[in-house]
Amino acid sequence: MKKRHAVLVVLSACALSALTLGSPALAREGDVLARGSCSAGSTSKLKLSEENGRIEIEFEVDQNRNGVSWKVVIARGGQRVATLTRTTRAPSGSFEARKVIANGAGTDVVRATATRAGESCTVKAILPG
């Protein structure tokens, strides 16, 4: 009986980790959240949400250092929709770039890239049509 319980605990833990670690993951119903990769110690994530027939894009980079300037490029389907400059701020040493764009027909593939001296972060998310 103890062996069966242990197997169930292990299987439950595996299923839970697959749900929480998978990317992209749902942030709330209809939202898509993807975690990106950075070339140094920062972290990045991209959230896509439908907003009144448009797409809200929220891109965040957390560097844990305040006052660092980053160049941000957001593209949909390979076409640039925003070029921004953002600076990390207290208390977390992160920045957020937000853009609302038209929602075209079909699936939307959004890629966000942030660069600074010595580091770059990239993340891609897909919002099904």
LOMIKOL-617811 format. One line per 3 residues: their letters; for each residue x negated, y negated, z negated of N, C-alpha, C. Coordinates in nm, 3 decimals, decimal comma. Atoms other than C-alpha are relative to their C-alpha. Example, Ala and Ser with C-alpha at 12.3 -4.5 7.8 and 13.67 -1.06 7.14 Angstrom:
BEGIN
AS = -0,089/0,119/0,000/-1,230/0,450/-0,780/-0,090/-0,120/0,000 ~ 0,082/0,119/0,006/-1,367/0,106/-0,714/0,077/-0,109/-0,073
END
This chain:
BEGIN
MKK = -0,081/0,118/0,000/0,000/0,000/0,000/-0,086/-0,126/0,000 ~ 0,088/0,116/0,007/-0,283/-0,241/-0,085/-0,067/-0,026/0,136 ~ 0,064/0,014/-0,130/-0,449/-0,173/0,252/0,095/-0,069/0,099
RHA = -0,098/0,061/-0,091/-0,130/-0,265/0,443/0,015/-0,149/-0,032 ~ -0,011/0,140/0,041/-0,099/-0,588/0,242/-0,122/-0,081/0,047 ~ 0,122/0,068/-0,043/-0,462/-0,680/0,318/0,000/-0,023/0,150
VLV = -0,008/0,014/-0,146/-0,408/-0,618/0,690/0,098/-0,111/0,036 ~ -0,098/0,105/-0,027/-0,098/-0,841/0,687/-0,057/-0,138/-0,032 ~ 0,061/0,128/0,037/-0,290/-1,117/0,509/-0,100/-0,044/0,108
VLS = 0,099/0,032/-0,103/-0,572/-1,101/0,766/0,068/-0,040/0,130 ~ -0,072/0,033/-0,123/-0,331/-1,099/1,061/0,070/-0,135/-0,011 ~ -0,066/0,129/0,020/-0,137/-1,392/0,916/-0,100/-0,115/0,007
ACA = 0,103/0,103/-0,003/-0,456/-1,591/0,865/-0,049/-0,023/0,143 ~ 0,044/0,014/-0,139/-0,566/-1,522/1,224/0,105/-0,074/0,084 ~ -0,107/0,067/-0,075/-0,229/-1,629/1,363/0,006/-0,147/-0,036
LSA = -0,003/0,139/0,043/-0,232/-1,948/1,156/-0,117/-0,078/0,056 ~ 0,116/0,071/-0,053/-0,585/-2,040/1,264/0,013/-0,020/0,150 ~ -0,020/0,017/-0,144/-0,494/-1,983/1,630/0,096/-0,114/0,027
LTL = -0,094/0,110/-0,019/-0,202/-2,222/1,593/-0,061/-0,135/-0,032 ~ 0,054/0,129/0,042/-0,399/-2,493/1,415/-0,124/-0,041/0,076 ~ 0,124/0,033/-0,069/-0,723/-2,474/1,614/0,017/-0,014/0,150
GSP = -0,021/0,006/-0,144/-0,576/-2,449/1,963/0,005/-0,144/0,049 ~ -0,004/0,134/-0,059/-0,616/-2,750/2,191/0,040/0,013/0,145 ~ -0,070/0,105/0,072/-0,413/-2,918/2,315/0,106/0,056/-0,094
ALA = -0,101/-0,040/0,097/-0,174/-2,901/2,023/0,109/-0,106/-0,002 ~ -0,109/0,096/0,010/0,161/-3,062/1,968/-0,017/-0,085/-0,125 ~ 0,008/0,090/0,114/0,141/-3,368/1,743/0,139/-0,014/-0,062
REG = -0,141/-0,004/0,038/0,520/-3,404/1,722/0,073/0,043/0,126 ~ -0,070/-0,056/-0,114/0,787/-3,274/1,952/-0,019/-0,086/0,125 ~ 0,022/0,071/-0,126/0,692/-3,372/2,308/-0,135/-0,065/0,013
DVL = 0,133/0,061/-0,005/0,352/-3,520/2,216/-0,105/0,107/0,028 ~ 0,112/-0,089/-0,026/0,028/-3,365/2,335/-0,122/-0,061/-0,065 ~ 0,120/0,045/0,069/-0,287/-3,392/2,122/-0,116/0,089/0,042
ARG = 0,119/-0,075/-0,041/-0,629/-3,290/2,255/-0,122/-0,057/-0,073 ~ 0,126/0,041/0,064/-0,965/-3,300/2,077/-0,109/0,004/0,106 ~ 0,104/0,011/-0,099/-1,265/-3,407/2,278/-0,135/0,042/-0,053
SCS = 0,137/-0,031/0,039/-1,638/-3,358/2,269/-0,082/-0,128/0,011 ~ 0,091/0,115/0,002/-1,906/-3,613/2,188/-0,143/0,052/0,002 ~ 0,138/-0,046/-0,016/-2,277/-3,593/2,266/-0,082/-0,013/-0,128
AGS = 0,069/0,011/0,130/-2,377/-3,689/1,909/0,101/0,036/-0,109 ~ -0,080/-0,040/0,114/-2,197/-3,679/1,573/0,141/-0,053/-0,008 ~ -0,135/0,056/0,005/-1,875/-3,864/1,655/0,103/0,105/0,037
TSK = -0,111/-0,085/-0,041/-1,533/-3,706/1,708/0,098/-0,084/0,082 ~ -0,098/0,073/-0,081/-1,262/-3,796/1,958/0,127/0,081/0,017 ~ -0,127/-0,067/-0,029/-0,898/-3,719/2,024/0,084/-0,091/0,088
LKL = -0,086/0,069/-0,095/-0,638/-3,815/2,280/0,142/0,048/-0,022 ~ -0,140/-0,037/0,019/-0,262/-3,825/2,224/0,081/-0,063/0,112 ~ -0,090/0,046/-0,105/-0,006/-3,852/2,504/0,143/0,017/-0,051
SEE = -0,139/-0,003/0,045/0,357/-3,938/2,423/0,087/-0,065/0,106 ~ -0,097/0,066/-0,087/0,661/-4,016/2,631/0,064/-0,114/-0,079 ~ -0,054/0,118/0,067/0,787/-4,365/2,548/0,088/-0,078/0,098
NGR = -0,096/0,071/-0,085/1,101/-4,500/2,716/-0,029/0,017/0,148 ~ 0,026/-0,027/-0,141/1,023/-4,332/3,048/-0,142/-0,031/0,044 ~ 0,141/0,028/-0,030/0,655/-4,428/3,029/-0,087/0,095/-0,081
IEI = 0,092/-0,083/0,077/0,345/-4,259/2,889/-0,084/-0,089/-0,091 ~ 0,086/0,070/0,096/0,179/-4,389/2,573/-0,126/0,083/-0,017 ~ 0,131/-0,065/0,014/-0,192/-4,305/2,561/-0,068/-0,060/-0,123
EFE = 0,075/0,044/0,118/-0,375/-4,323/2,228/-0,130/0,079/-0,005 ~ 0,133/-0,062/0,000/-0,750/-4,252/2,232/-0,073/-0,050/-0,122 ~ 0,070/0,037/0,123/-0,946/-4,247/1,908/-0,138/0,063/-0,004
VDQ = 0,135/-0,049/0,025/-1,317/-4,214/1,837/-0,035/-0,036/-0,144 ~ 0,042/0,020/0,138/-1,443/-4,173/1,481/-0,150/0,025/-0,009 ~ 0,146/-0,007/0,007/-1,810/-4,248/1,433/-0,050/-0,005/-0,144
NRN = 0,037/0,019/0,140/-1,812/-4,311/1,055/-0,103/-0,110/-0,019 ~ 0,090/0,115/0,012/-2,002/-4,635/1,113/0,074/-0,122/0,055 ~ -0,073/0,120/-0,040/-1,850/-4,985/1,133/-0,084/-0,091/0,089
GVS = 0,064/0,103/-0,078/-1,930/-5,255/1,387/-0,071/0,046/0,126 ~ 0,065/-0,053/-0,120/-2,038/-5,035/1,681/0,094/-0,018/0,119 ~ -0,079/0,027/-0,119/-1,916/-5,142/2,024/-0,005/0,117/0,099
WKV = -0,012/-0,109/-0,095/-1,793/-4,879/2,274/0,070/-0,050/0,125 ~ -0,071/0,024/-0,126/-1,690/-4,903/2,641/0,093/0,118/0,022 ~ -0,102/-0,104/-0,015/-1,367/-4,709/2,705/0,058/-0,006/0,141
VIA = -0,065/-0,013/-0,130/-1,234/-4,586/3,040/0,108/0,106/-0,013 ~ -0,112/-0,094/0,000/-0,892/-4,422/3,069/0,046/0,017/0,144 ~ -0,041/-0,030/-0,138/-0,790/-4,249/3,393/0,111/0,102/-0,001
RGG = -0,105/-0,098/-0,020/-0,484/-4,061/3,511/-0,014/0,053/0,142 ~ 0,013/-0,061/-0,132/-0,524/-3,816/3,797/-0,119/-0,054/0,078 ~ 0,120/0,052/-0,065/-0,870/-3,958/3,871/0,003/-0,149/0,030
QRV = -0,012/0,144/-0,024/-0,741/-4,317/3,902/-0,013/-0,075/-0,132 ~ 0,022/0,079/0,121/-0,867/-4,566/3,644/0,125/-0,084/-0,031 ~ -0,114/0,081/0,041/-0,579/-4,721/3,447/-0,038/-0,104/-0,106
ATL = 0,044/0,099/0,098/-0,782/-4,911/3,183/-0,150/0,008/-0,019 ~ 0,139/0,013/0,041/-1,132/-5,032/3,108/0,000/-0,099/-0,116 ~ -0,011/0,079/0,123/-1,165/-5,163/2,753/-0,131/0,003/-0,076
TRT = 0,110/-0,004/0,096/-1,421/-5,249/2,489/0,063/0,003/-0,138 ~ -0,051/-0,013/0,136/-1,351/-5,139/2,133/-0,118/0,010/-0,096 ~ 0,102/-0,001/0,104/-1,548/-5,177/1,810/0,050/0,077/-0,120
TRA = -0,039/-0,078/0,118/-1,544/-4,934/1,519/0,017/-0,093/-0,119 ~ -0,036/0,086/0,113/-1,392/-5,080/1,204/0,016/0,082/-0,128 ~ -0,024/-0,059/0,132/-1,358/-5,013/0,832/0,148/0,037/-0,011
PSG = 0,086/-0,069/0,096/-1,259/-4,816/0,641/-0,066/0,126/0,056 ~ 0,048/-0,131/-0,044/-1,328/-4,510/0,857/-0,111/-0,005/0,105 ~ 0,101/0,007/-0,105/-1,572/-4,639/1,119/0,050/0,057/0,131
SFE = -0,059/-0,053/-0,123/-1,335/-4,557/1,403/0,066/-0,112/0,078 ~ -0,080/0,094/-0,077/-1,148/-4,731/1,682/0,110/0,078/0,070 ~ -0,106/-0,058/-0,079/-0,827/-4,667/1,871/0,024/-0,089/0,120
ARK = -0,036/0,071/-0,123/-0,751/-4,766/2,230/0,138/0,050/0,040 ~ -0,138/-0,037/-0,035/-0,382/-4,770/2,327/0,038/-0,065/0,132 ~ -0,045/0,048/-0,130/-0,232/-4,805/2,673/0,131/0,068/0,031
VIA = -0,127/-0,057/-0,046/0,123/-4,755/2,804/0,003/-0,016/0,151 ~ 0,002/0,001/-0,146/0,146/-4,660/3,171/0,130/0,060/0,055 ~ -0,117/-0,058/-0,066/0,416/-4,565/3,419/-0,011/0,152/0,000
NGA = -0,004/-0,146/-0,003/0,523/-4,202/3,414/0,042/0,044/0,139 ~ -0,029/-0,047/-0,135/0,499/-4,062/3,764/0,067/0,137/-0,003 ~ -0,062/-0,132/-0,010/0,671/-3,747/3,885/-0,104/0,108/-0,022
GTD = 0,089/-0,115/0,018/0,518/-3,416/3,782/-0,089/-0,011/-0,122 ~ 0,094/-0,010/0,111/0,236/-3,330/3,547/-0,102/-0,113/0,005 ~ 0,099/0,107/0,009/0,004/-3,607/3,425/-0,125/0,051/-0,071
VVR = 0,129/-0,037/0,058/-0,365/-3,536/3,360/-0,072/-0,130/-0,034 ~ 0,063/0,123/0,047/-0,525/-3,810/3,150/-0,135/0,035/-0,060 ~ 0,136/-0,018/0,053/-0,897/-3,835/3,077/-0,045/-0,133/-0,059
ATA = 0,053/0,119/0,065/-1,052/-4,081/2,833/-0,147/0,023/-0,031 ~ 0,145/-0,007/0,025/-1,424/-4,155/2,803/-0,042/-0,126/-0,075 ~ 0,057/0,112/0,075/-1,604/-4,374/2,551/-0,152/0,016/0,001
TRA = 0,147/-0,005/-0,002/-1,973/-4,463/2,581/-0,058/-0,115/-0,081 ~ 0,082/0,101/0,069/-2,225/-4,652/2,373/-0,144/0,041/0,018 ~ 0,142/-0,034/-0,013/-2,602/-4,659/2,362/-0,028/0,132/-0,070
GES = 0,040/-0,126/0,058/-2,708/-4,299/2,310/0,109/0,101/-0,024 ~ -0,106/-0,097/0,026/-2,367/-4,131/2,295/0,117/-0,021/0,096 ~ -0,124/0,008/-0,077/-2,059/-4,051/2,499/0,098/0,104/-0,052
CTV = -0,108/-0,089/0,041/-1,723/-3,891/2,417/0,098/0,012/0,116 ~ -0,095/-0,025/-0,108/-1,484/-3,733/2,666/0,108/0,094/-0,050 ~ -0,111/-0,087/0,034/-1,141/-3,580/2,624/0,104/-0,006/0,112
KAI = -0,103/-0,010/-0,103/-0,869/-3,462/2,865/0,125/0,062/-0,061 ~ -0,128/-0,055/0,045/-0,501/-3,401/2,796/0,095/0,008/0,118 ~ -0,096/-0,021/-0,109/-0,220/-3,275/3,018/0,140/-0,010/-0,057
LPG = -0,138/0,017/0,038/0,138/-3,394/2,980/0,086/0,063/0,110 ~ -0,080/-0,069/-0,102/0,368/-3,150/3,161/0,113/-0,089/0,052 ~ -0,104/0,082/-0,064/0,617/-3,305/3,405/0,137/0,056/-0,015
END
